[in-house]
């Protein structure tokens, strides 16, 4: 299973400088684009966390291509963001920048919560690593970071893609 985390950079400042309506509209437009890209690459959006999203590849049915699909989705998200930002520039709006982290490994999936409210999700080290990688993109000035485990899965199945 592969996990993808994506987060908008500088969103707190954007939120402080924009009205609530603009913030909601921007998030809804952005998420609509990104959910479509993730779906096209075999992933499902597990949850939205403010201006971040978490997507899962390989749940409920794992495939040999989950790591590759997650990384291809990340690259496609970058391409889609370029188009999204071109429209924003035309409309005189500020561009959005994102960071993406991808990790692969074993996870536990199922319903988590209470008797009154629960959600189907995944938990495990791979989830934590993907979140940390996404956060580390800021520190390293990168857009995308993938874990060693993700890279190894891709390299084992398709060495040309890993290059």
C-alpha positions in Angstrom: 0.0 0.0 0.0 1.2 3.5 -0.8 0.2 6.7 1.0 0.3 10.2 -0.5 0.1 13.4 1.6 -0.2 16.8 0.0 -0.3 20.2 1.6 -0.6 23.7 0.3 2.4 25.9 1.2 1.7 29.3 2.8 -2.0 28.6 3.3 -2.2 30.2 6.8 -1.0 33.5 5.3 -3.4 33.1 2.3 -6.3 32.5 4.8 -5.4 35.5 6.8 -5.2 37.8 3.8 -8.4 36.4 2.1 -12.0 36.3 3.0 -13.7 33.0 4.1 -15.5 32.8 0.8 -12.3 33.0 -1.2 -10.6 30.4 1.0 -13.5 27.9 0.6 -13.8 28.5 -3.1 -10.0 28.1 -3.6 -9.9 24.9 -1.5 -12.9 23.4 -3.3 -11.5 24.2 -6.8 -8.0 22.9 -5.8 -9.4 19.7 -4.2 -11.6 19.0 -7.1 -8.6 19.0 -9.5 -6.5 16.9 -7.2 -9.1 14.3 -6.3 -9.7 13.7 -10.1 -5.9 13.2 -10.6 -5.7 10.8 -7.7 -8.7 8.8 -8.9 -7.3 8.6 -12.5 -4.2 6.9 -11.0 -6.0 4.4 -8.9 -6.0 6.1 -5.6 -8.7 7.2 -3.2 -8.7 10.3 -1.0 -8.8 9.1 2.5 -9.4 12.5 4.1 -9.0 16.2 3.9 -7.1 17.8 6.7 -7.6 21.6 6.4 -5.6 22.4 3.3 -4.0 19.0 3.1 -5.1 15.7 1.7 -4.2 12.1 2.3 -4.7 9.6 -0.4 -4.2 5.8 -0.4 -3.2 3.5 -3.3 -3.9 -0.2 -2.8 -6.8 -0.2 -0.4 -9.0 -2.1 -0.4 -7.2 -4.2 -3.0 -3.4 -4.1 -3.2 -1.7 -4.2 -6.6 1.9 -4.5 -7.7 1.7 -1.0 -9.1 0.5 0.9 -6.0 3.9 2.7 -5.4 4.3 3.6 -9.1 0.7 4.8 -9.3 1.2 7.0 -6.2 4.3 8.6 -7.7 2.7 9.0 -11.1 -0.2 10.7 -9.3 2.2 13.0 -7.5 3.8 14.1 -10.8 0.3 14.5 -12.4 -0.7 16.6 -9.4 2.2 18.9 -10.1 1.2 19.2 -13.8 -2.4 19.9 -12.9 -1.3 22.5 -10.4 0.6 24.3 -13.2 -2.7 24.5 -15.1 -4.6 25.5 -12.0 -2.2 28.3 -11.3 -2.3 29.6 -14.9 -6.0 30.1 -14.5 -5.4 31.8 -11.1 -2.9 34.2 -12.7 -5.4 35.1 -15.4 -7.9 35.9 -12.7 -5.4 38.0 -10.8 -5.2 35.5 -7.9 -2.0 34.3 -6.2 -0.5 31.0 -7.2 -0.6 28.0 -5.0 2.4 25.9 -4.1 2.3 22.4 -2.7 4.4 19.7 -1.1 3.9 16.0 -1.6 5.2 13.0 0.4 4.8 9.4 -0.7 5.6 6.3 1.4 4.8 2.6 0.9 4.5 -0.3 3.4 2.1 -2.3 5.5 -0.8 -0.6 7.1 -3.8 -1.5 9.1 -7.1 -0.5 7.4 -10.6 -0.4 8.9 -13.1 1.7 10.8 -11.6 3.8 13.5 -13.5 6.0 15.9 -16.2 5.6 18.4 -19.7 4.0 18.4 -21.2 7.4 17.4 -18.7 8.4 14.8 -16.1 6.5 12.9 -14.3 6.5 9.5 -12.6 4.0 7.3 -8.9 4.8 7.2 -5.4 3.4 7.3 -2.8 3.7 10.1 0.8 2.5 10.4 4.4 3.6 9.9 3.9 4.1 6.1 1.3 6.8 6.9 3.5 8.5 9.4 6.5 8.5 7.1 4.4 9.9 4.2 3.3 12.8 6.4 6.8 13.5 7.6 8.1 13.4 4.0 5.5 15.9 2.9 6.5 18.2 5.8 10.2 17.8 4.9 9.6 19.1 1.4 9.5 22.6 3.0 12.9 22.1 4.7 14.6 20.8 1.5 12.9 23.2 -0.9 11.4 20.4 -2.9 7.9 19.7 -4.3 7.9 15.9 -3.9 9.7 13.4 -1.7 9.3 9.6 -1.7 10.5 7.1 0.9 13.2 4.4 0.3 10.5 1.8 0.5 8.5 3.4 -2.3 11.6 3.8 -4.5 12.6 0.2 -3.9 9.1 -1.1 -4.9 9.2 0.9 -8.1 12.8 0.0 -8.9 12.0 -3.7 -8.4 9.1 -3.6 -10.8 10.2 -0.9 -13.3 13.8 0.3 -13.2 13.2 2.8 -16.0 10.5 4.7 -14.1 12.7 4.9 -11.0 15.3 6.8 -13.0 
